[in-house]
Structure formats: C-alpha cells, structure tokens
Amino acid sequence: MDTATDLSRLIGPLRRAVLLRTRRAEDLPDLPEAQIELLRVLSEAGALSPREAAARLRVAPSTVSNLVRAMTAAGLVERKPSSTDLRTVSLVASPLALDLLSRYDRVSTDALRRALTVLAPERQRAIEDALPALTELLGVLEDARG
C-alpha cells in the first residue's frame, strides 16, 4: 500500500465516525454531507445566489437547486428575493440551520478532542504536526478540481 491509498481508505470512515458520534451525542438530524457543506458556505458568506453557491461548492447549479429544494422544505435554507433583480434569489441559512451547524461543530470538536486524549502523546503530536500538510493537500485538491 502507499500513502495515497491508505489516506483515501481512512478519510470516509473517519468522517463517518465523527458524524455518527456527533449525531448521537446531541440527537441531531442526519443531514447529508452535501447539505452540511452548503450550510457552511452560506454561513460564511451570509447570502449567495444559487449560481455563486454552486461555484463555491464546485458542483453543478442543478445540484444546488436540488439541495435547496429539500433544505427549504426542512426549514434550513431561506430564499430571499433580490432587491435589484426580481428574477433572482439569494440563499440564506436559516436560524435553525445555523444553530444545527454550530451544534454539529461543537460536538464533533469535543468528540475529536476526547478521542485525541486517548492516543499516546507522540501520536497526538504526529496528528498536530500533520495538520498544515493536510491543509495544503486540501488546497491542492481544490485547485485540481477548479
């Protein structure tokens, strides 16, 4: 095996383990990862057009339309008419969505913090030392998608 294979096989189960623990701890709804990603983008930006959201997520506009349809019905996204062009809307994360996102982040951080304390100190340091490289790897992967 090589590093890329090992990392690829680890990312999904690690993400699922954190999300599962988070949802159980706070009795949070089982939001699909794509919805969580859209909420993150909207919470950072404040408001975006569907096309802008699609560009930031690097997905097709139809994908955002499908997400928004489901998330609007669930009360997670609000569609606000544009003040300059009545044919367009801005997407905004609802107060409910912002609260859920905050709870997901808090509980997942707490779960990771507790899990890290179980590891040997040298393993904790290895993970801490790897964070800048993982951040750079994410940037490379995002540049490759664009």
C-alpha positions in Angstrom: 0.0 0.0 0.0 1.0 3.6 -0.4 0.2 6.8 1.5 -2.5 7.9 -1.0 -4.3 4.6 -0.8 -4.1 4.5 3.0 -5.3 8.1 3.3 -8.1 7.5 0.8 -9.4 4.5 2.7 -9.2 6.3 6.0 -11.0 9.6 5.2 -14.5 8.2 4.7 -14.6 6.1 7.8 -13.0 8.8 9.9 -15.6 11.4 8.7 -18.5 8.9 9.3 -17.2 8.1 12.8 -17.1 11.7 13.8 -20.6 12.5 12.3 -22.2 9.4 13.9 -20.8 10.3 17.3 -21.9 13.9 16.8 -25.4 13.0 15.9 -25.8 10.5 18.7 -24.5 12.9 21.4 -26.8 15.8 20.5 -29.7 13.9 18.9 -29.0 15.9 15.8 -30.7 15.1 12.5 -29.0 13.0 9.9 -28.1 15.7 7.4 -26.4 14.6 4.2 -22.8 15.9 3.9 -23.7 17.9 0.8 -26.3 19.8 2.9 -23.8 20.5 5.6 -21.3 21.8 3.0 -23.9 24.1 1.6 -24.8 25.4 5.1 -21.1 26.0 5.8 -20.8 28.1 2.5 -23.9 30.1 3.3 -23.0 30.7 6.9 -19.5 32.0 5.8 -20.9 34.2 3.0 -24.1 35.3 4.6 -26.1 35.1 1.4 -25.3 33.8 -2.1 -27.1 33.3 -5.4 -27.6 29.6 -6.3 -25.0 30.0 -9.0 -22.5 31.5 -6.6 -23.1 28.7 -4.2 -22.6 26.1 -6.9 -19.3 27.8 -7.9 -18.1 27.8 -4.3 -19.0 24.1 -3.9 -17.7 23.3 -7.3 -20.9 21.5 -8.3 -23.5 21.9 -11.0 -26.2 24.5 -10.4 -28.8 21.8 -10.7 -27.2 20.1 -7.7 -27.6 23.2 -5.6 -31.2 23.5 -6.8 -32.0 20.0 -5.6 -30.3 20.6 -2.3 -32.1 23.9 -1.8 -35.4 22.4 -2.6 -35.0 19.8 0.1 -33.4 22.2 2.6 -36.1 24.8 2.1 -38.8 22.2 2.8 -36.9 21.3 6.0 -36.6 24.9 7.1 -32.8 25.0 6.7 -32.4 27.5 3.8 -34.4 30.6 3.0 -34.8 32.0 -0.4 -34.7 35.8 -0.4 -35.8 37.8 -3.5 -33.1 40.0 -4.9 -33.6 43.7 -4.3 -32.2 44.5 -7.8 -33.4 41.7 -10.0 -36.8 40.1 -9.2 -35.9 37.0 -11.3 -33.1 36.0 -8.9 -32.9 35.0 -5.3 -30.3 34.9 -2.6 -29.9 31.8 -0.4 -29.5 32.3 3.3 -29.0 29.7 6.0 -32.0 29.8 8.4 -31.5 30.4 12.2 -32.4 26.8 12.7 -29.6 25.7 10.3 -27.1 28.0 11.9 -27.9 26.5 15.3 -27.6 23.0 14.0 -24.3 23.7 12.3 -23.0 25.3 15.5 -24.1 22.2 17.5 -22.5 19.8 14.9 -19.2 21.7 15.1 -19.2 21.9 18.9 -20.0 18.3 19.5 -17.7 17.0 16.7 -14.8 19.1 18.1 -15.5 17.8 21.6 -15.6 14.2 20.3 -12.3 14.6 18.5 -10.7 16.3 21.5 -11.7 13.3 23.7 -10.6 10.8 21.2 -7.2 12.5 20.8 -6.6 12.4 24.6 -6.8 8.6 24.4 -3.9 8.4 22.0 -0.3 8.3 23.1 1.3 11.8 23.3 3.6 11.1 20.3 0.5 10.2 18.2 -1.2 13.4 19.3 1.8 15.4 18.2 2.0 13.5 14.9 -1.6 14.4 14.1 -1.0 18.0 15.1 2.2 18.2 13.0 0.3 16.7 10.0 -2.4 19.4 10.1 -0.5 22.0 8.0 0.3 19.4 5.4 -3.3 18.2 5.3 -4.5 21.8 4.8 -2.1 22.2 1.9 -3.2 18.9 0.4 -6.8 20.1 0.6 -5.8 23.3 -1.3 -4.0 21.2 -4.0 -7.1 19.0 -4.4 -9.4 22.0 -4.6 -7.2 23.7 -7.2 -7.1 20.5 -9.2 -11.0 20.4 -9.2 -11.2 24.0 -10.4 
